[in-house]
């Protein structure tokens, strides 16, 4: 399937830092004072769920074992500890509590020539090596600035790049021209279940009189486990204009989210829902398109951050917050699921 784009077992109470008395002790609860490196503000997660609380501060836990996570607001890293709440014991986080990030693997493919049949006959568009380098740099920039930052360092992307030099033939359908997974897989036999978490394909939409229009900028297949290759698959149909570097820079400034948006469709429509997570409701058939339902605005970067970090406020609903979250990102990846290696 593809698409077009462009309770909690604990009770918590927060005490502001200006108060010196401890959190009220309720039956079955114990107050725990949480500190962070340098007193930096952090978003508090308990047992994988965002609480809506900022620490440092004092929190009341139900007695028992809990995983406490703190996503530091400014340094953008995630710290975690496992505690046994049985007494009023302080919990002091340090940078040594940062877990090793989960490795996600991407295959990025640039197409030198894209061919199709148009109303004026067969034609091709082309990218040079320099053009593909610019597209690849745009992608890796987004990995650092969006994917990994919004995950608070809980994911690390390893990228393999393999450009295709032979012409790739487009498929024309109801949404326009597309590069189908089967066309790429036929040229890239190393794309097998369990090898990559997502394949990203970058190709040229227009060149001179040759144009391959479509009702999308980026396109993603939304259910990796239902695909033969059992991997995420994304294409970005790029119009470089007169200067690809200038065009990319404009996107970085004004509308930088195409790569993270499309990747989120590969994991945020079916993958994490199947693992029992509560994701935003679908708008127009897709969770990633629900930003306005939750009162986010263009260019949606806060939406992508909260979607990835599990902090979309579910106003008036239950659970209170929706999204993926750091603990889920530290868990199973797409390629691990494809091999049945999920814990």
N, C-alpha and C positions, 0 to 999 in steps of 0.2 A: 504494500500500500504506500502511495506517495501523496504529497500535498503541495499546495502552492503557498509561497510565503512572501514575501516581503511584505479517669482517664489517666493522662499522664499520671504515673503511679506515685508522684510526689506532689506535695503541696508546697508552694514557694511563697515567701514573703520577703520583700526587699526593704532594707533599712538604709536610709541615706547616710553618706559618710560623715555628715555633721553630727549625727546622733551617736552617743557613747554607750547607750544601753543596748543589750542584746535583743535579737528578734524574739517576739513572744513565743513561749514554749506551749504548744498545743498537745493534747493527748496523742501519743504515738509519734510525735515529731521531735526532732532534735535540731537546734540551731547550729549552722556551720558557717563560719566566717571565711570568705574566699578573698584572697589577695592575688594580684596580677603583677607581672614584671613592671617596675617603675610606677605602679598604680594606674597603668593604662586602662582605659575603659574597654570592656569586652562584652560581646553578646553571649549570654549563658545558655548552654544546652544541657539538658539532663536526660540521660538514657536515650540520646539521639534526637531529642525534640527540642526545638527552640522554645524558651520560656517567656520571651518578651521582657526579660530582665537584663539590666546592665550591671556588671560587677566591675570593681570590687564592692563588696557588701556582705550582708549576712542573710542567709537563706535557710528556711526550715525544710528539712528532709524527713521523709518517712524512714523509719528504722530499717536498715538492710543495705544491700550492695547497690551502688549506683555508679554509672559512668558520667563524669562531669566534663563538659567541654566548654572552652571559652574561645570565641573568635575575636581576636584583638582588632579593635576598630581601626586603628591607624597603621599598625605594622602589618596587618592583613595576614596573620598566621593563626593557626588553630592549635590550641593546647588541650591536652586531655589527661585526666587521671581517673582511676577506679578507686572508690572509697567504700568503706563500710561505715555507714552512719549509725553510730550507737551512743555517741557522747558528743559533747560540744568541743569538737576538735577542729582547729583551724586548718584550712587547705591553702597552701601557698604555691601558686604556679610559678614556674620559671621557664625560660626558653628551652631547657632540657626536656620539657614535657611535650615538645612538638613531635607528633608521630611521623614516621617516615612516610612520605607521600606515596599514594598508589600510582603505579605506572600505567598510563593509557597509551595505546599505540595507534598512530595514524599513518595512512599512506596518502601522500599528496601527489596528484598527477596533473601535470600541465599538458595540454594538447597543442601541438604545433599546427595541425591542420584539422579543421572540422568541416565536413562536407554534407550537403543536403540538396534536396530538390525543392526549388522555390517556384513561384508563379512565373518567373522569367527563365526558368531552366536550372540545371545543375550549377552549383557554384561552391566556393570554399572560402573560409576565413582562416587567417593565419596569425600566430603569435611567434615572435622571435624569441631567442634565448633570453635576451634582456627583458622582454615583456614578461616571460614566465618567471624570471627571477624576481621581478617586481611583485607579481601575484603571490609568489611563494613567501616573500618577505611580509606582505600584507597579512597572510595567514599566520605566520609564526609570531608576528607582532600581536595579533589577536589572542593567540594561545597564552602569551605572557600577560597581556593587559586585561583579558577578560576571563578566559577559561580558568586559569590557575589562580588569579587574584580573587575571583568570585567564589572559588572553592577554598579560600584561605590556606592555600598551600597543601591541601590534602590530595591533590592530583598533580602528576607531572607527566607531560606529554613527550613521548619519543616519536619523532617523525622520520619516516623514510620517504624520499622523493624519487619518483620514477616518471620522467616525461615520456610521452608517446610521440614518436617521430612520423609514423605512418598516418595517413588520413583516417579519421574516425567518422563513420557515417551516422548522422542524426536520425532520430525517429520523430515523425510529425504526428501529433495527437490533438486531443481537444484543448490542451493548454499550450500548444505550440510545439516547438522543436526541443527535444530532450536528448541527453546522452544517457542511454539506458545502462543499468548495471551489467547486463549480459554482453553488451558491446565492449565494455572495459574488461570484463572477466576473460573474454576470449583472447585479449591481447596481454593480459596480466595473469598467467596461471598461478602465480604465487598468492593470489587472493583466495584464501581458503578459510573455512570456519576455524576460528581460534587463533588466527594470525593477527588480525587488526580489529581495533574497536570501532574505527570509522575510516572510510575511504572518501577523500575529497577530490573532486575533479574540477579543473579550472579551464574554461574555453572561451573563445571569442564570439560575441554575438554578431557584430557588424564589421564589414571591411569594404569600403567603396560601395559599389552597387549591390553587393551580396549581404543579405540580412536574414537572420533566423530569429524572428520575434517569438515571444512567448509571454504568457501572463505571469511572469515571475522573474525575480533576480536570482534568488537561490531556491533550490528545490531539494527536499529530503524525503527519503523513504522512512516511514514512521514506525515500523515494527521489525527490527533486525532479525529476531528469532523466527519470523515467518518467511524470511527470504532464504533462497537457496544458499547464499554465501554466509548467512548468519553474521552479518556485520552491518554497522551503520553505513549509509551511503548518501553523499551530498554532492550536488553539482552547483557551481556558481557560473552563471552565464554573464560574462563581463563585456561591457562596451567601454573600451579604453578612451574613446574620443581622440582628440589630436595628440594628447600627451598622457600616457598611462600613469606616469608618476604623479602628475598634477591631479588626475582623476582620482587615484587612490588616496592622495592627501585630502581631497575634498570629502571623500567618504570617511576618512579617519576623524575629521573635524565635525562633520555634520550628521553622519549616519553610519557609525562604525560597526554595527552589530550583525552583519550578514553571516559571518562564520559561526559565531556563538548561537545565533538564532537557529540556523539550520541544524547544528549539532544537537541543540536541545530538543528539536523535534525527534531525533533518532532515539533519545532516551526518555523524553518527557511525555510521550503520548501512550506508550504501552509498557516499555521496559521496566521502569520503576513502579508503575502501578501493579504490574504482575508480581512484584516483590513485596507488595503490601503497603507501599508508601502512599500518603495522601498528597496528591498533586492538585493544582488548581483545576477548577471545572473547565470543561471544554466550551469554547466559543467558536461557532462556525465549524465545529467538528474537531478543534485542536486546542489543547491546553495552552500551548505557547502563544496562541492568538488571543488569549483572554486578558491581556494587560489592562485594557480599559474597563473591563468588568471589575477589576480590583483597584481602579482609580490611578493607574500609572499613565504616563504620557510620553509622547515621542521625544527623543529617539529610543526610548524603552530600556536604556542601559540599567537603570535602577531595577527594572522588572527582571532582567536577566540575572542580575546579582542576587536578588531575593529569591528567585526561582531556584537557582543553583544552591544557595546557602540555606534554603528551607525557611525563609522568613517572610513569605507572603502572608499578610494579615488577612485572615478569614473572618472579616467583620460580621459579628452576629452568628457565626457558625461554629461548628465543632469538627475537627480540632481547631484551636485558635490560630495555628500557623500551618502553611502548606508549602510544599516544595521538596527538594531532594535532601539537602543537608550534608554536613561534613562526614558524619559517621557512615552514611550510605555510600559516599564517594570513596571512603576508605575500604569499602567492602568489595562487592563483585563487579567486575567490568563486563562489557559485552562479550569480549573474546573468551573470558572465563566461563560465562554462561553458555556460550556456544559449545564448549567442551565438557560441560557438566561439572565444572570445578568450583562452583560457588559454595561458600560456607553459609 
